[in-house]
């Protein structure tokens, strides 16, 4: 292979890996904390529920009906599936650069950088989300809602905790895949 062809191969590998690293880091930021839900009673276009924003999580959860809660959980499951795809992309990126001179070093450096940024983002986002969920649960105990609404909202909180735990596992698997 001529030097010019090798340079093109290395450049192409860097581009592929660099694009993946950005996607992996974005996955960490985008999927770590959000819980998405659609509140069909209050909007024709849906309502996005995000944990950790300045709005009141408890009020948002109370406003959700069973369908909105189901949508929230489905969106979190979709985020987990996206993370599983990102893990496959890590494996593919590793395979693609094996034939490129210096490709393993490119991958190692790129994944190390992405892993560090993603790991910290996941940790911070999970802490923030859990604090918001714990606060919503504490306040639900004294909220002025019917018994039926209290049970439904507690179910949403419990489901959100479970989904958040599963999401954290998936994100940690992505981080581990970048380490391998």
C-alpha atoms as one frame of an Amber mdcrd trajectory, in Angstrom:
protein
   0.000   0.000   0.000   1.371   3.418  -0.878   1.859   6.118   1.758  -0.938
   8.194   0.256  -3.359   5.266   0.465  -2.303   4.567   4.057  -2.885   8.205
   4.955  -6.356   8.052   3.409  -7.142   4.853   5.339  -6.006   6.398   8.628
  -7.988   9.555   7.917 -11.114   7.542   7.121 -10.681   5.475  10.295 -10.276
   8.604  12.398 -13.428  10.032  10.872 -15.432   6.851  11.584 -14.108   6.510
  15.122 -14.424  10.228  15.815 -18.041  10.182  14.699 -18.715   7.196  16.911
 -17.040   8.840  19.898 -19.289  11.865  19.510 -22.313   9.597  19.254 -21.261
   7.629  22.341 -20.702  10.777  24.361 -24.036  12.136  23.183 -25.706   8.890
  24.214 -24.340   9.362  27.692 -25.667  12.896  27.904 -28.974  12.288  26.178
 -29.985   8.993  27.695 -28.623   9.207  31.200 -31.250  11.338  32.868 -34.256
  11.909  30.679 -37.521  10.171  31.183 -39.737  10.961  28.276 -43.503  10.900
  28.453 -46.397  12.201  26.447 -49.181  13.970  28.262 -52.002  13.711  25.780
 -54.508  15.514  28.012 -52.599  18.798  27.897 -51.165  18.930  24.403 -51.917
  17.704  20.931 -48.190  17.384  20.262 -47.188  15.570  23.441 -45.245  16.733
  26.455 -41.683  15.868  27.255 -41.000  15.029  30.877 -37.358  15.481  31.799
 -35.966  14.569  35.188 -33.735  17.195  36.687 -35.051  20.256  34.879 -36.393
  23.235  36.791 -39.978  22.055  36.623 -41.640  19.974  39.334 -41.275  16.236
  38.651 -44.091  15.336  41.051 -46.545  17.642  39.276 -45.539  16.153  35.942
 -46.011  12.592  37.195 -49.390  13.419  38.739 -50.487  14.910  35.402 -49.703
  11.677  33.554 -52.427   9.134  33.022 -51.769   5.398  32.581 -51.141   5.908
  28.868 -48.621   8.683  29.565 -46.809   6.487  32.077 -46.692   3.668  29.522
 -45.247   6.076  26.933 -42.628   7.263  29.430 -41.510   3.708  30.112 -41.532
   2.817  26.403 -39.325   5.819  25.615 -36.839   4.765  28.276 -36.836   1.231
  26.846 -36.148   2.751  23.419 -33.190   4.632  24.892 -31.823   1.336  26.230
 -32.166  -0.180  22.746 -30.262   2.786  21.288 -27.495   2.181  23.803 -27.357
  -1.495  22.806 -26.924  -0.332  19.187 -24.086   1.957  20.300 -22.385  -1.042
  21.930 -22.583  -2.883  18.594 -21.139   0.217  16.918 -18.175   0.078  19.309
 -17.495  -3.496  18.280 -17.822  -2.622  14.584 -15.475   0.354  14.940 -12.873
  -1.879  16.553 -13.114  -4.349  13.676 -13.009  -1.656  10.986  -9.759  -0.123
  12.156  -7.855  -3.396  12.628  -6.598  -3.284   9.047  -5.528   0.357   9.305
  -1.935   0.973  10.395  -2.122   2.584  13.834  -5.861   2.001  13.925  -5.834
   0.265  17.283  -4.143   3.273  18.853  -6.670   5.592  17.268  -9.516   3.541
  18.736  -7.862   3.238  22.123  -7.319   7.003  22.410 -10.771   7.879  21.083
 -12.579   5.416  23.326 -10.579   6.471  26.373 -11.671  10.074  25.858 -15.298
   9.114  25.206 -15.366   6.710  28.145 -14.128   9.343  30.587 -16.653  11.959
  29.457 -19.538   9.508  29.281 -18.756   7.910  32.636 -18.797  11.233  34.473
 -21.953  12.385  32.679 -23.762   9.146  33.555 -22.755   9.393  37.200 -23.900
  13.005  37.538 -27.135  12.481  35.637 -28.094   9.386  37.622 -27.475  11.156
  40.919 -29.566  14.123  39.805 -32.388  11.909  38.543 -32.488   9.821  41.721
 -32.577  12.955  43.880 -35.521  14.318  41.865 -37.368  10.985  42.096 -36.747
  10.721  45.854 -37.997  14.294  46.326 -41.136  13.564  44.280 -41.841  10.462
  46.358 -41.394  12.312  49.666 -43.729  15.083  48.554 -46.301  12.632  47.167
 -46.952  11.396  50.714 -48.450  14.783  51.625 -49.734  15.889  48.217 -53.355
  16.888  47.870 -54.410  14.098  45.504 -56.951  11.292  45.604 -55.940   7.856
  46.873 -56.285   6.536  43.330 -53.975   9.242  41.970 -51.481   8.629  44.776
 -51.313   4.907  43.917 -50.960   5.629  40.192 -48.241   8.248  40.764 -46.362
   5.966  43.190 -46.484   3.287  40.486 -44.981   5.767  38.026 -42.233   6.628
  40.526 -41.474   2.942  41.148 -41.413   2.225  37.411 -39.204   5.236  36.774
 -36.722   4.038  39.397 -36.652   0.557  37.867 -36.210   1.925  34.352 -33.487
   4.296  35.508 -31.607   1.387  37.106 -31.879  -0.584  33.839 -30.744   2.458
  31.858 -27.733   2.881  34.113 -26.778  -0.772  33.588 -26.985  -0.302  29.800
 -24.872   2.864  29.930 -22.278   1.137  32.093 -22.175  -1.689  29.543 -21.486
   0.908  26.838 -18.680   2.380  28.914 -17.277  -1.122  29.484 -17.447  -1.852
  25.751 -15.330   1.234  25.106 -12.826  -0.107  27.630 -12.420  -3.591  26.143
